[in-house]
Amino acid sequence: MKILVEIGVILICLINLSKSKTPNILIFLVDDLGYGDLGCYGNSTINSPHIDSLARDGARYTQMYSAAPICTPSRGGFLTGRYPIRLGLTSNDNRFRTFNSPGQPGGLPHEETTIAEVAQQKGYRTGLVGKWHLGLGKDGEHLPTRHGFDTFFGMPVTNVQTCGNKKIYNLIGGHGEVLDRSFIAYWLALTGKVWLAFIGIALTTWLLYSRKLALIILFCGAMGFFGGMWYTVSFTLLSRSSCLLYRNETIIEQPVHLEDLTLRNTNEAVEFMKDTIYNHKKPFFLYMAYVKVHTALFTLPENAGRSRHGAYGDNIEELDWSVGKILQALKNLNIENETIVFFSSDNGPFLERGVEAGFCGRALTTAGKLSEPLRGAKGQTWECGIRVPGIIRWPGHVISGQMINSISSLLDLYPTLLELWNTKSDTSRPLDGISLWSQLKLTTSSFNAQEERDTLFHYCGSTVTAVRHGKYKAHYWTPKWDEGMRACPSVTICPCLSIQHSPPLLFDIETDPAEESPLNVEKYSHILTKMDMALQEHKTTLIPVSNQLEKLALPWLFPCCKAKGWTRAIRLITNSCQC
């Protein structure tokens, strides 16, 4: 009898050990959430009790950095653990910093292995709910279901103002108010120099050479002007038809109905977990990539007007409600202690949207004082653009209530899960992240001790515009803001390479996280030398790859719901794809 009891105890221990190596993985990734948008990060005007509970019951990161300051490259880096430059998902051209149309042929390369693909190999059922933004390609070749996700319910591109029947190209006033701008005014601001050149060439030809040729040049210019307008409003994110909702590889709404999308996404997430546990009897890997809080802002009618911070606050509180529902489902399924929860944002707030944008927030200095608001915004490598919330919870394993001040990155989740699963990475594709386990206080640790990261490269587009080394950060390039702002609504988002600094601007981020007081670089030449050496060494590891973003949308690749042949052609020409 005693032997049987001992055998039973051993079996229980083995079962628990197995569960600890393959816990469920639940990832919450929010779109454009600011470092200062949550109560657990110092916000006192917006209620976020469920997200705050994750920080209370787990570990909160004070220096978590996105893989890039804008959507597509950040998400690519997050899912692969590699700098987006290695994936061909970067561009210095402001028009191509993200996928700007579902008709573009590029996407996350299939040579890369996503963390979802690794999870599948480890026996997980994988699902993505929400935003993808890593390409569609021909016949959906770059959809999530082709990159390791068993199921997908969400938007393959992104939510923009167009999806909410608003204008992407409006301007923002000094108090954050929306200033109306016509499409013609936007188009002229975007392409005016090209058409002025056409007119100048035609006028010169008229006066000095041939009036007939001048008229031909003017005609070609007019065709280009109006043809370009038609193409832009029909096949880019200015078209509502680009606001797609997919189930797996099938369009189910075009354009998407936003108002109740968070509710539907939440229900999908809960059903995915239930189905996996009850029917598939597997651990799950769920990537809950919220469409919120990118504009256009949207909530259910009953959630509007609740927050003291207007529509943006309403969106955060609806987001928090959704997180709460999903966390409650973990309890109802009795798997809360067997689930690792990770929460973060893809980049900083989109300040070009004025009052519809989030908060950069403030950070604690080494003196224990709150800094001034972090500088910059989404699309920039100032702190506000790249410092994001970061929370990890695993009851019974990660000791609750801890604060991690180490330099961390969204690149790190991939190697963190690899170590959990005792899996090696592909040596032909070196990872840029490091495992987070050695930073965390754990109830029991079976993870290897690792050195803390000393250097992190901050890319804006295809250029390293800033380098973090220890507590120091150097800016080699910074954007030129619109007057009186820390953003660039006149051009939708700030270009990366506006102002070059030689020598670079150098800051002590631990004492000056708001980057207000540049250091005297002459006194820190040894730090800059180390940064330069690290950067040169990093560049030697880069292998040229095909650029996935710098490709124009092809009209014949643009998705059109339930339309084929001539019907499809007519709907594409008239910008009327819908279902």
C-alpha positions in Angstrom: 0.0 0.0 0.0 2.8 2.4 1.0 4.5 1.7 -2.4 1.3 2.6 -4.3 1.0 5.9 -2.4 4.6 6.7 -3.2 4.0 5.9 -6.9 0.9 8.1 -6.9 2.9 11.0 -5.4 5.6 10.6 -8.0 3.0 10.5 -10.8 1.3 13.7 -9.5 4.7 15.4 -9.3 5.5 14.4 -12.9 2.1 15.7 -14.1 2.7 19.0 -12.3 6.2 19.2 -13.8 4.8 18.6 -17.2 2.2 21.3 -16.8 4.8 23.8 -15.6 6.8 23.2 -18.8 3.7 23.6 -21.1 1.5 26.1 -19.3 -1.1 27.9 -21.4 0.2 31.2 -22.9 -2.1 34.2 -23.0 -0.6 37.4 -24.6 -2.4 40.7 -24.5 -0.9 43.2 -27.0 -2.6 46.6 -27.2 -2.3 48.9 -30.2 -0.7 52.3 -29.5 -1.2 52.1 -25.7 0.8 54.8 -23.9 3.2 54.2 -21.0 1.0 56.4 -18.9 -2.4 55.1 -19.8 -2.9 52.6 -16.9 -3.5 53.0 -13.2 -0.5 50.7 -12.5 1.7 53.1 -14.4 0.5 56.2 -12.6 -2.7 57.2 -14.5 -5.3 58.6 -12.1 -8.0 59.6 -14.6 -8.7 56.3 -16.3 -9.9 53.1 -14.5 -8.1 49.9 -15.4 -8.6 47.6 -12.4 -8.3 44.3 -14.2 -5.0 45.2 -16.0 -3.8 46.7 -12.7 -4.5 43.3 -11.0 -2.1 41.6 -13.4 0.7 44.0 -12.1 -0.4 43.4 -8.5 -0.3 39.6 -8.9 2.7 39.4 -11.1 5.7 41.5 -12.2 5.6 45.0 -13.7 8.4 46.2 -16.0 9.5 49.9 -15.8 11.8 49.7 -18.8 10.0 47.5 -21.4 10.8 48.6 -24.9 9.0 47.8 -28.2 10.8 46.2 -31.0 10.1 49.3 -33.1 8.2 52.5 -32.6 5.5 51.6 -35.1 3.0 48.7 -35.7 4.3 46.4 -38.5 8.0 46.2 -37.6 7.2 46.0 -33.8 4.8 43.1 -34.3 7.2 41.3 -36.6 10.0 41.6 -34.0 7.7 40.5 -31.2 6.7 37.3 -32.9 10.2 36.3 -34.1 12.5 37.7 -31.4 14.5 39.4 -34.1 15.1 43.0 -35.1 12.6 43.9 -37.9 15.5 45.0 -40.1 16.4 41.2 -40.4 12.8 40.5 -41.6 12.6 43.1 -44.4 9.9 44.9 -42.4 11.4 48.4 -42.2 11.6 51.4 -44.4 12.9 55.0 -44.1 10.2 56.1 -46.6 7.4 57.4 -44.5 4.8 56.0 -47.0 6.0 52.4 -46.3 6.9 52.2 -42.6 3.9 49.8 -42.2 1.8 47.8 -44.5 -0.5 50.5 -45.9 -2.9 48.3 -48.0 -4.2 44.8 -48.0 -3.2 44.7 -51.7 0.5 44.8 -51.0 2.3 41.6 -52.1 4.8 41.5 -49.1 4.5 40.0 -45.7 6.3 38.3 -42.9 8.8 36.1 -44.7 8.1 32.3 -44.4 11.8 31.7 -43.8 11.2 33.2 -40.3 9.8 31.0 -37.5 7.2 32.7 -35.4 6.7 31.8 -31.7 3.3 30.4 -32.7 5.0 27.9 -35.0 7.3 26.8 -32.2 4.2 26.5 -29.9 2.5 24.3 -32.5 5.6 22.0 -32.5 5.4 21.8 -28.7 1.8 20.5 -28.9 -0.1 23.8 -28.3 -3.3 24.9 -30.1 -2.6 28.4 -31.3 -5.0 31.3 -32.0 -4.8 34.9 -32.9 -7.7 37.3 -32.2 -7.5 40.9 -33.3 -4.9 42.7 -35.3 -2.2 41.0 -37.6 -0.7 43.8 -39.8 2.1 41.6 -41.1 0.8 41.2 -44.7 -1.8 39.3 -46.7 -0.1 38.7 -50.0 -1.4 36.6 -53.0 -4.1 34.2 -52.0 -3.6 35.1 -48.3 -0.1 33.6 -48.3 1.0 35.8 -45.4 -2.1 35.5 -43.2 -1.7 34.3 -39.6 -2.9 30.8 -40.5 0.2 30.5 -42.8 2.5 31.5 -39.9 1.7 29.1 -37.1 -1.8 30.1 -36.0 -4.5 27.3 -36.1 -7.3 30.0 -35.9 -7.6 33.6 -36.8 -10.4 36.1 -36.1 -9.5 39.7 -36.7 -8.2 42.4 -39.0 -5.3 41.5 -41.3 -4.2 45.1 -41.7 -5.2 47.7 -39.1 -7.9 50.0 -37.8 -7.5 53.6 -39.0 -9.8 56.7 -39.0 -11.3 55.5 -42.3 -12.7 52.4 -40.6 -14.7 54.8 -38.3 -15.9 57.0 -41.2 -13.4 59.6 -40.3 -10.5 61.2 -42.2 -6.9 60.0 -41.8 -5.6 63.3 -43.2 -7.2 65.8 -40.8 -4.9 68.1 -38.9 -4.6 68.6 -35.1 -4.8 72.0 -33.4 -2.6 73.2 -30.5 -5.2 72.0 -28.0 -5.6 68.6 -29.6 -8.7 69.5 -31.5 -9.4 68.0 -34.9 -9.0 70.5 -37.8 -10.8 69.5 -40.9 -8.8 69.2 -44.1 -10.1 68.2 -47.6 -8.6 65.3 -49.5 -7.5 67.7 -52.3 -5.5 69.8 -49.7 -4.0 66.6 -48.3 -3.1 65.3 -51.8 -1.5 68.6 -52.8 0.5 68.6 -49.5 1.6 65.0 -50.2 2.4 65.3 -53.9 2.4 69.0 -54.7 6.1 69.3 -55.5 5.7 66.6 -58.2 2.9 68.4 -59.9 4.6 71.8 -59.7 7.6 70.2 -61.5 5.2 68.9 -64.2 3.7 72.3 -64.7 7.2 73.9 -64.8 8.4 71.5 -67.4 5.2 72.0 -69.5 5.5 75.8 -69.2 9.1 75.7 -70.2 8.3 73.4 -73.2 5.4 75.7 -74.2 7.7 78.8 -74.2 10.9 77.4 -75.6 10.1 74.4 -77.7 6.6 73.0 -78.7 3.1 73.9 -77.6 1.9 70.5 -78.7 4.4 68.7 -76.6 3.6 71.0 -73.7 -0.1 70.0 -73.9 0.9 66.3 -74.0 3.0 66.8 -70.9 0.1 68.6 -69.1 -2.3 65.8 -70.2 0.0 63.1 -68.8 0.4 65.2 -65.6 -3.4 65.5 -65.2 -3.8 61.8 -65.8 -1.2 61.1 -63.2 -2.7 63.6 -60.7 -6.3 62.2 -60.9 -5.2 58.6 -61.4 -3.0 58.8 -58.3 -6.0 60.2 -56.4 -8.2 57.4 -57.5 -5.5 54.8 -56.7 -4.9 56.2 -53.2 -8.6 56.4 -52.2 -9.3 52.9 -53.7 -6.3 50.8 -52.7 -4.7 52.2 -49.6 -5.9 52.7 -46.0 -7.9 55.7 -47.2 -10.4 53.2 -48.6 -13.0 51.8 -46.2 -12.7 48.5 -48.2 -9.3 48.1 -46.6 -11.0 47.7 -43.2 -11.4 43.9 -43.4 -12.5 41.3 -40.8 -11.4 37.7 -41.4 -12.2 34.3 -40.0 -9.2 32.2 -40.8 -8.7 32.9 -44.5 -12.2 34.1 -45.3 -13.5 37.7 -45.3 -16.6 38.0 -43.2 -17.0 41.8 -43.1 -15.9 44.5 -45.5 -15.8 47.1 -44.2 -15.6 45.9 -40.6 -18.3 47.0 -38.1 -16.3 48.6 -35.3 -18.8 49.4 -32.6 -19.0 45.9 -31.1 -15.7 44.6 -32.3 -14.1 44.4 -28.8 -17.1 42.4 -27.5 -16.9 40.0 -30.5 -13.1 39.7 -30.1 -13.5 39.0 -26.4 -16.1 36.3 -27.0 -13.9 34.7 -29.7 -11.0 34.6 -27.2 -13.0 33.0 -24.5 -14.5 30.4 -26.9 -11.1 29.6 -28.2 -9.8 28.8 -24.7 -12.9 26.8 -23.8 -12.7 24.8 -27.1 -9.0 24.1 -26.6 -9.4 22.9 -23.0 -12.6 20.9 -23.3 -12.5 19.6 -26.9 -8.9 19.6 -28.1 -7.5 18.8 -24.6 -4.3 20.7 -25.3 -2.6 23.7 -23.8 -3.3 26.9 -25.7 -1.2 29.8 -27.1 -3.6 32.7 -27.5 -2.3 36.0 -29.0 -5.0 38.6 -28.1 -3.8 41.5 -30.3 -6.3 44.3 -29.6 -7.5 46.6 -32.4 -7.7 49.2 -29.6 -6.6 51.9 -28.9 -5.5 52.9 -32.3 -7.8 55.4 -33.9 -10.6 55.3 -35.0 -11.8 55.1 -31.4 -14.9 53.0 -30.8 -16.9 51.5 -27.9 -20.3 50.0 -27.3 -22.9 52.7 -26.7 -23.2 51.7 -23.1 -19.5 52.2 -22.5 -19.4 55.7 -24.0 -19.1 58.7 -21.7 -18.0 56.8 -18.7 -14.4 58.0 -18.4 -13.2 61.3 -17.0 -10.9 61.3 -20.0 -13.4 61.4 -22.8 -13.5 59.0 -25.7 -10.0 57.8 -25.3 -10.6 57.0 -21.6 -13.8 55.1 -22.6 -11.7 53.0 -25.0 -9.1 52.1 -22.3 -11.9 51.2 -19.9 -13.6 49.0 -22.5 -10.2 47.4 -23.1 -9.9 46.7 -19.3 -13.4 45.2 -19.3 -12.3 42.8 -22.0 -9.1 41.8 -20.2 -11.3 41.2 -17.1 -13.7 38.9 -19.0 -10.8 36.8 -20.4 -9.1 36.6 -17.0 -12.4 35.5 -15.4 -12.7 32.8 -18.1 -9.3 31.4 -16.9 -10.8 31.2 -13.4 -14.0 29.5 -14.6 -11.9 27.0 -16.5 -9.8 26.4 -13.4 -6.6 27.1 -15.3 -5.5 30.4 -13.8 -2.5 28.9 -12.1 -1.6 27.0 -15.3 -1.5 30.1 -17.5 1.3 32.6 -18.2 -0.2 36.0 -18.9 1.9 38.7 -20.7 0.6 42.2 -21.3 2.1 45.0 -23.3 1.7 47.5 -26.2 3.2 47.5 -29.7 4.5 51.1 -29.4 3.8 54.4 -27.8 0.8 56.7 -28.2 -0.2 58.2 -31.6 0.0 61.9 -30.6 -0.8 63.0 -34.1 -4.4 62.2 -33.2 -4.6 64.9 -30.6 -7.3 64.3 -27.9 -7.8 60.8 -29.4 -4.3 59.8 -28.3 -2.9 58.3 -25.1 -0.4 59.5 -22.5 3.3 59.3 -22.7 3.4 59.1 -19.0 6.2 59.8 -16.4 8.9 57.5 -15.1 10.6 57.3 -11.8 14.1 58.6 -11.6 16.8 57.0 -9.5 16.1 59.7 -6.9 12.6 58.4 -6.6 11.0 61.4 -8.2 8.6 61.4 -11.2 10.1 62.7 -14.4 8.5 65.2 -16.7 6.3 63.5 -19.4 8.3 61.3 -21.6 9.4 62.9 -24.9 8.2 62.0 -28.4 5.4 59.8 -29.6 4.6 56.7 -31.8 7.0 56.5 -34.7 9.9 58.1 -32.9 12.7 56.6 -30.8 12.4 59.2 -28.0 11.2 57.3 -24.9 7.5 58.0 -25.4 7.6 56.2 -28.7 9.2 53.0 -27.5 8.8 52.6 -23.7 5.7 50.6 -23.2 3.8 48.8 -20.3 5.0 45.3 -19.6 3.4 42.8 -17.2 3.9 39.1 -16.7 1.8 36.9 -14.3 2.1 33.2 -13.6 0.5 32.3 -10.2 2.5 30.0 -8.1 5.7 30.7 -10.1 6.2 34.4 -10.5 6.3 36.1 -7.1 3.5 38.8 -7.0 4.0 42.5 -6.6 7.6 42.8 -8.0 8.9 45.6 -10.1 11.6 44.9 -12.8 13.9 47.8 -13.6 16.1 46.0 -16.1 16.2 47.0 -19.7 13.7 44.7 -21.4 12.2 44.4 -24.8 9.3 42.8 -26.7 12.0 40.9 -28.5 12.5 39.0 -25.2 9.3 37.0 -25.1 10.4 34.6 -27.8 13.6 33.4 -26.1 11.7 33.5 -22.8 9.3 30.9 -24.0 12.0 28.9 -25.8 13.8 28.5 -22.4 10.5 27.5 -20.8 10.0 24.8 -23.4 13.7 23.8 -23.3 13.9 24.4 -27.0 16.9 25.8 -29.0 16.6 28.6 -31.6 17.5 28.2 -35.2 21.2 29.1 -35.3 20.9 30.4 -38.9 18.5 33.0 -37.6 20.1 34.5 -34.4 17.7 36.0 -31.9 18.1 39.6 -30.6 16.1 39.1 -27.5 17.1 37.5 -24.2 15.2 35.3 -21.8 13.4 37.2 -19.0 13.4 34.4 -16.5 16.7 35.4 -14.8 15.2 38.9 -14.1 12.2 37.5 -12.3 11.8 36.5 -8.7 10.4 32.9 -8.9 9.0 30.6 -6.3 11.4 27.9 -7.6 13.8 28.4 -10.5 15.0 25.8 -12.9 16.2 28.4 -15.4 19.7 29.3 -16.3 21.2 32.5 -15.0 21.9 35.0 -17.8 23.7 38.3 -18.0 21.5 41.3 -18.2 21.3 43.1 -21.6 23.8 45.9 -21.8 22.9 47.3 -25.3 19.6 47.7 -27.2 19.4 49.2 -30.7 16.4 51.4 -31.4 15.5 51.4 -35.1 13.3 54.1 -36.7 12.7 52.7 -40.2 15.8 51.0 -41.5 18.2 53.1 -39.5 19.5 52.8 -35.9 18.5 56.3 -34.7 19.2 55.6 -31.0 21.3 53.2 -28.9 20.8 52.3 -25.3 23.9 51.1 -23.4 23.4 50.6 -19.7 21.8 53.7 -18.3 22.9 55.8 -21.2 21.0 56.5 -24.5 22.4 58.2 -27.5 20.3 59.8 -30.3 21.9 59.9 -33.7 18.8 61.1 -35.5 15.6 62.8 -34.2 12.4 64.0 -35.9 11.5 67.6 -36.6 8.2 68.2 -34.9 5.4 70.5 -36.0 5.6 73.8 -34.3 4.4 73.7 -30.7 4.0 69.9 -30.7 6.0 66.7 -30.1 4.4 65.1 -33.1 3.9 65.7 -36.8 0.2 65.7 -37.8 1.0 67.7 -40.9 2.5 64.6 -42.5 0.5 62.0 -40.5 3.5 60.7 -38.5 7.1 62.1 -38.1 9.7 61.0 -40.6 12.7 59.2 -39.0 15.6 61.0 -40.4 15.0 64.7 -40.1 17.8 66.0 -37.8 21.1 64.3 -37.6 23.3 64.7 -34.5 27.0 64.5 -34.7 28.1 64.0 -32.0 24.9 62.3 -30.8 22.6 63.6 -28.1 23.5 61.6 -24.9 21.2 61.2 -21.9 21.3 59.4 -18.6 17.9 57.6 -18.8 17.9 56.6 -15.1 18.2 60.1 -13.8 16.5 61.8 -16.8 14.0 59.5 -18.4 12.2 62.5 -20.0 15.4 63.2 -22.0 15.4 66.9 -21.1 19.1 67.5 -20.2 21.7 66.2 -22.7 25.0 65.3 -21.2 28.3 66.9 -22.1 29.5 64.3 -24.6 33.2 65.3 -24.1 33.0 63.9 -20.6 31.4 60.6 -21.8 33.5 59.8 -24.9 34.3 56.4 -23.5 30.5 55.6 -23.4 30.0 56.8 -27.0 33.0 54.7 -28.1 31.4 51.6 -26.5 28.1 52.4 -28.3 29.8 52.9 -31.6 31.7 49.6 -31.3 28.5 47.7 -30.4 26.7 49.3 -33.3 29.4 48.4 -35.8 29.5 44.8 -34.5 25.7 44.7 -34.8 25.8 45.8 -38.4 28.1 43.0 -39.3 25.4 40.5 -38.3 22.9 42.0 -40.7 22.2 40.0 -43.9 20.5 41.8 -46.7 16.9 40.6 -47.3 14.1 41.5 -49.6 12.2 44.5 -48.4 8.5 43.5 -47.8 7.1 47.0 -47.2 8.4 49.1 -50.1 5.9 47.6 -52.5 2.9 49.3 -54.0 -0.5 47.8 -53.6 -1.5 45.8 -56.6 -5.2 46.3 -57.4 -5.6 42.7 -58.5 -4.4 41.5 -55.1 -6.8 43.7 -53.2 -9.4 41.5 -51.4 -13.0 41.9 -52.5 -15.6 40.0 -50.6 -17.7 37.4 -52.5 -16.8 38.9 -55.9 -15.2 37.2 -58.9 -14.6 38.0 -62.5 -16.2 41.1 -64.0 -18.1 41.8 -60.8 -14.9 41.9 -58.8 -13.2 44.2 -61.4 -16.1 46.6 -61.4 -16.2 46.7 -57.6 -12.5 47.3 -57.4 -12.7 50.2 -60.0 -15.6 51.8 -58.2 -14.2 51.2 -54.7 -17.3 49.3 -53.6 -16.2 46.0 -52.3 -18.4 45.1 -49.3 -20.2 42.3 -47.5 
